[in-house]
């Protein structure tokens, strides 16, 4: 798998994206000071959305799928 993630002062900060080897997205997560914050989405290998959630400072705020 391929991955792109940003860090600030040693903690994840910003968007983290990971792709399957075939180039299709596996997940997309947003972080703020090392905690999930914002939209989190996960797909299967056929690009079907399996998980869609909204996080706020490391706590699940809303599960959309």
C-alpha positions as CSV (number, residue, x, y, z in Angstrom):
1,X,0.0,0.0,0.0
2,X,1.0,3.6,-0.6
3,X,0.5,6.3,2.0
4,X,0.7,10.1,2.4
5,X,0.6,11.7,5.9
6,X,1.6,14.9,7.5
7,X,3.2,15.5,10.9
8,X,3.6,18.5,13.1
9,X,5.8,18.3,16.2
10,X,5.8,14.5,16.0
11,X,2.0,14.0,15.8
12,X,-0.2,13.4,12.8
13,X,-1.7,16.7,11.6
14,X,-3.8,17.2,8.5
15,X,-4.9,14.6,6.0
16,X,-3.7,11.0,5.9
17,X,-4.4,9.0,2.7
18,X,-3.6,5.4,1.9
19,X,-4.2,3.6,-1.4
20,X,-4.4,0.0,-2.4
21,X,-1.6,-1.2,-4.7
22,X,-4.0,-0.9,-7.7
23,X,-4.2,2.9,-7.0
24,X,-7.7,3.0,-5.6
25,X,-8.2,4.7,-2.3
26,X,-8.2,2.6,0.9
27,X,-8.9,5.3,3.5
28,X,-8.8,9.0,4.1
29,X,-8.5,10.4,7.6
30,X,-8.0,13.9,9.1
31,X,-6.0,14.6,12.2
32,X,-5.5,17.6,14.5
33,X,-2.6,17.3,17.0
34,X,-2.5,13.5,16.7
35,X,-6.2,12.9,17.1
36,X,-8.8,12.1,14.5
37,X,-10.6,15.3,13.6
38,X,-13.0,15.7,10.7
39,X,-14.1,13.2,8.1
40,X,-12.8,9.6,8.0
41,X,-13.7,7.4,5.0
42,X,-12.8,3.9,4.1
43,X,-13.3,2.0,0.9
44,X,-13.0,-1.6,-0.3
45,X,-10.9,-2.7,-3.3
46,X,-13.9,-2.2,-5.6
47,X,-14.1,1.5,-4.5
48,X,-17.3,0.9,-2.5
49,X,-17.5,3.3,0.5
50,X,-17.6,1.1,3.7
51,X,-17.1,3.7,6.4
52,X,-17.9,7.4,6.6
53,X,-17.6,9.1,10.0
54,X,-17.1,12.6,11.5
55,X,-14.6,12.9,14.4
56,X,-14.0,15.7,16.8
57,X,-10.7,15.8,18.7
58,X,-10.4,12.0,18.9
59,X,-14.1,11.3,19.6
60,X,-16.6,9.9,17.2
61,X,-19.2,12.7,16.5
62,X,-21.3,11.1,13.8
63,X,-21.4,7.8,11.9
64,X,-22.7,8.4,8.4
65,X,-22.2,4.9,7.0
